[in-house]
Amino acid sequence: MLHLIKGTADARHQELLERHYRLRHDIFVRERGWTDLCRPDGREIDDYDTPDTVYLLATHRNEVVGGYRFIPTNRPHLLLDHFSHLVESSVPCGRGIWEWSRFFVKREYRGGPLFRELIDAVAPTCRSLGINTLTCVIEPDWIGRFEAAGFSYRTLGPFVEVGRMSLTAAELKMDQDSTRILAHGTREMEPNRDC
C-alpha cells in the first residue's frame, strides 16, 4: 500500500514516519556506508524532513518497505545547500519545482514489483501536488531508470566524483507524455537491486 504523507507534523503519521527514518538509516548508513548520516538513535533524519516535506511511503503488512520524499525548492533543499557544485548554471528553484530524494527499497523487496510501483507513482503524485518539475542528485544508473520510466529529463552538469560516488544533478519534467507512459506501463524497467 502507498501512503502520501504531507509533512512531519501530523500526529496520525508519526509512527509510520519513525519506522521510515529507521529503515533509511539501515539502508543509507549501514548498507550504503553514508557514515556522515549516522546517528546514535538509529534514525536517518535531516534538516529537510520538515512540515513542508511530502513523503510517499510503501508498506506491506504494516511494515515500511520503500519510499521517497519531495522537498519544495522555494525553501532550503539538498541540491541548493550541499550539491550546487553539480549544476553548471543556477540551481532550478520555484513554486512548481520540488526536489526528489531519499528513494529507498528494503533489501527483501528489491528485484520485485515495488520499485516499479514507486516509480509509477511519481508522475500522478506530482500532478496531485501541482509539481511540474523535479530536481534530484543521482548516480549514473538512474539515467537508465529515467529512460525506462519515460521521464523527460536532462542532467544539469557532468558526473563528478563525490566521496566514493559519481554524482550529477538532474531535472525531470512531469509533462503529459511522461504521465501517459507511466499510466500505461508501456516500458520495461530494470528492477531496483541496490537502493
N, C-alpha and C positions, 0 to 999 in steps of 0.2 A: 504494500500500500504506500502511496506517495502522500506526503504531508507538506503543505505550503504554510510556512510559519513566518509571519511578518513581525520581525523584531524580537528582541530578547526579553521584553518587559512583561509579556502576557503570562500570568501565573499558571494558566492551563497547560502551557507547553514546557515548563521548566524541567520536568523530569526527562522528557524527550531530548531537549537541548543538552542537558547534562550528560546523558548517555552518548550523544553525538560528539561532545567535546572529548570524552574519554576514548571513543573509537578513533577520532582524529589523532589523538596522542599516540595510540597504538600504531597507527599507520604512518604518520608523518615523522614521529620521533623514533619509535622503535624499529619499524621496518625500513623507512627511507633514510634514517640517520640524520634528520634535520635537528641536530642537538641544540641549536640556538633556541628551539621552541620548547625544550624540555622544562617541565615544571614539577615540583615535588608532589603536587596534588594529583598528578596523572591526567590533567586536562590540557588539551591544546586549545587555548583561547587567547585572543589577542585584542588589540585596540579597535579592530574592525568588526568585532562581534558586538553590535550595538542595537539599540532600539530601532535604528534605521535599516539594519541588515535584513534581507529576506533569505530564508532557508528553504530548500527543497530536500526533504529527508525521506528515504525509503525505509520501511520497516517490514519485517517478516516475523510473525508470531510475537509481536510487541518488542522486537529487538531491532535496533538501528543497524542497517546493513549497507547503507550508501547515502550519498547526497552531495550537495554543494551549496554555495551561498552567492548571493548577489549583493553588491555594495554600491550605493549611489555615488557617482563621481563628482557631484557638487559638494561633497564632504571629503574628509581625508580618506584615502584608499591606498592599497599596497603599491600599485603602479606609480602613482604620483609621489608617494612618500619614500619608497625604497628601491624602485626599479625604473625610474625615469631615464636612467642612462641606457636603457634598452630601446628607447624611442629616438628616432633620428630627428624629428621636429618637436612639436609640442605634444604633451600627453592629452589625448581626447578627454574632455570633460564636458558635462552639461546635463540638463534635466532628463533627457531620454537616453543618456549613456550610463550604463552601470558596469561595474567590474564583476567578473565571474571568477571565483576562486575556490580553493579547497575541495576540489572534486575528489571523491573517495568511494571505494567499494571494498567492503570487508573481504578478507582473503578467501573465505569459503564460497563466496558468491562470484568470484572472478571467473571469466570464461563462460558464463551463463548469460541469460537474457537481461539481467539487471542493468548492465552497462548501457545497453540499447534503450531500455525503458527510461533511464535517466537522461540520455541524450535526446530522446524523442520528446521529453517534457520541456526542453529548453525553450523552443520557439513558442509553444502555447502559453507557457508561464510568462515569458517576456511580453507577449501580446496582452495578457491579462493585467500586467503591471504597467503597461504603457512604455515599455523599454523597446527602443528601435535599434540600439547598438550595444554590443557587449565588448569590453576590453578584457584582456587576460594576459598573464605571463605563462608561457608554455615551453615545454621541451619538444624536441623535433618530432616525436611520434604523434603529437597532437595534430600535425598537418594532415596526415593520412586520415585521422579520425574526423577532422572537419570536412575533408573532401568526401569521405564515405557518407557522412550525415547530410551532405548537400548544403552546408553552410556557405554563405557568401562571406569570404574573409580576405584579409590582407595582413601581412606582417608589417610591423611599424619600424623595423630595423633588422639588422643581421643577427644571427645567433651569436651569443657571447658566452664565454666560459665564466661561470659564477660558482665558485667553490668546486664541487665535483659534478656540476650540471652545466649543460649547454642550454641557454635560455634566450628567448626573444619575447617581445610583446606582440599581440595580435589584436585586431579589431574585427568583429563579426557583425554583419548587418542582418538584422532579423526581418528580412524582406518577405514578401508573399511567396516567392519561389522556394525559399528555404522552408517556409511553413508548409507548403504544399508537398514537397518531397518528404518531409518528416511525417506528415499526417498519413501519407500513403505507404510509407516504409518501402520505397522502391529501390533503395540502395542497400547493398550488403555492407556490413561493418564488422571489422575485426573486433572480437571481444576484448575487453579490458582485462589484462592479466597482471598489471603491476602498479596500479594506483589506488 
